Amino acid sequence: NRKPEPGLIHHTDRGAIYLSTEYQGRLDMHDMESSTSRPGRCVDNAVAESFFHTIKTEWLYHFDFYTRDEARLAIFDYVETFYNPKRLHSTLDYQSPNEYERLRTAA
């Protein structure tokens, strides 16, 4: 489990869930800052937009979920068992996010 420093910036699109009082309260509870794109400016949060596009097109659209908990568990599993440890990213010198972070923190 990561223990990010206070002030971590959480980048998202302008989806209603991310702007909700409950979601913002959870960010506040963990000393996280919210960053959303300006209306019609998806490039403001290009990294978040790229991640959401990837997870939807490479994986999510291939499944049907019947409950929110089922979807939540499946997405968590995808991110923790494939996306972070195994999926190579051109912007990370063709390393997985876990490998990139490990090498960065070791330096």
C-alpha positions in Angstrom: 0.0 0.0 0.0 1.3 3.4 -1.0 1.3 6.2 1.5 1.4 9.3 -0.6 2.6 12.6 0.8 -0.1 15.1 1.6 -1.0 17.3 -1.3 -1.0 14.5 -3.9 -2.8 15.7 -7.0 -5.6 13.4 -8.3 -6.3 14.1 -12.0 -9.7 13.3 -13.4 -12.0 14.3 -16.1 -15.1 16.3 -15.3 -17.4 13.3 -14.7 -20.1 13.9 -12.1 -18.8 11.4 -9.7 -15.4 13.2 -9.4 -17.2 16.5 -8.7 -19.5 15.1 -6.1 -19.4 16.3 -2.5 -18.8 12.7 -1.3 -15.9 12.1 -3.7 -14.3 15.5 -2.9 -14.7 14.7 0.8 -12.8 11.5 0.4 -10.0 13.3 -1.3 -9.9 15.9 1.5 -9.9 13.1 4.1 -6.6 11.8 2.6 -5.1 15.3 2.1 -5.4 14.9 -1.7 -5.9 17.8 -4.2 -8.4 17.5 -7.0 -7.5 18.5 -10.6 -10.1 18.5 -13.3 -9.9 19.6 -16.9 -11.6 22.7 -18.1 -14.8 22.1 -20.0 -14.1 20.9 -23.5 -10.3 20.7 -22.8 -9.5 17.0 -22.4 -5.8 17.8 -22.9 -5.7 19.4 -19.5 -5.6 16.0 -17.9 -4.1 14.0 -20.8 -2.6 11.3 -18.5 -6.0 10.6 -16.9 -7.8 10.7 -20.2 -5.3 8.3 -21.7 -5.7 5.9 -18.8 -9.5 6.0 -19.0 -9.4 5.5 -22.8 -7.0 2.5 -22.4 -9.0 0.7 -19.7 -12.2 1.2 -21.7 -11.0 0.1 -25.1 -8.5 -2.6 -24.2 -10.5 -4.2 -21.5 -13.8 -2.8 -20.1 -15.9 -2.9 -23.2 -15.3 -6.7 -23.4 -17.3 -7.4 -20.3 -20.8 -7.1 -18.9 -21.1 -6.3 -15.2 -24.3 -6.8 -13.3 -23.5 -4.9 -10.1 -21.3 -2.0 -9.2 -19.3 -4.2 -6.8 -18.6 -6.7 -9.5 -17.3 -3.9 -11.8 -15.2 -2.4 -9.0 -13.6 -5.7 -8.2 -12.8 -6.5 -11.8 -11.3 -3.1 -12.5 -9.2 -3.3 -9.4 -8.0 -6.7 -10.4 -7.1 -5.5 -14.0 -5.2 -2.5 -12.6 -3.3 -4.5 -9.9 -2.6 -7.7 -11.8 -2.0 -6.4 -15.3 -2.0 -2.7 -16.0 0.5 -1.7 -13.2 2.8 -4.8 -13.1 2.8 -6.0 -16.7 1.5 -3.5 -19.3 4.3 -1.8 -21.1 4.0 2.0 -21.7 5.8 3.8 -24.4 5.9 7.0 -22.3 7.8 5.0 -19.6 10.5 3.7 -21.9 8.5 0.5 -22.5 8.4 -0.4 -18.8 5.4 -1.2 -16.7 4.3 1.5 -14.2 5.5 -0.7 -11.3 8.9 -1.2 -12.8 9.3 2.5 -13.7 8.3 3.5 -10.1 10.7 0.9 -8.6 13.6 2.2 -10.7 12.8 5.9 -10.0 12.6 5.4 -6.2 15.8 3.3 -6.2 17.7 6.2 -7.8 
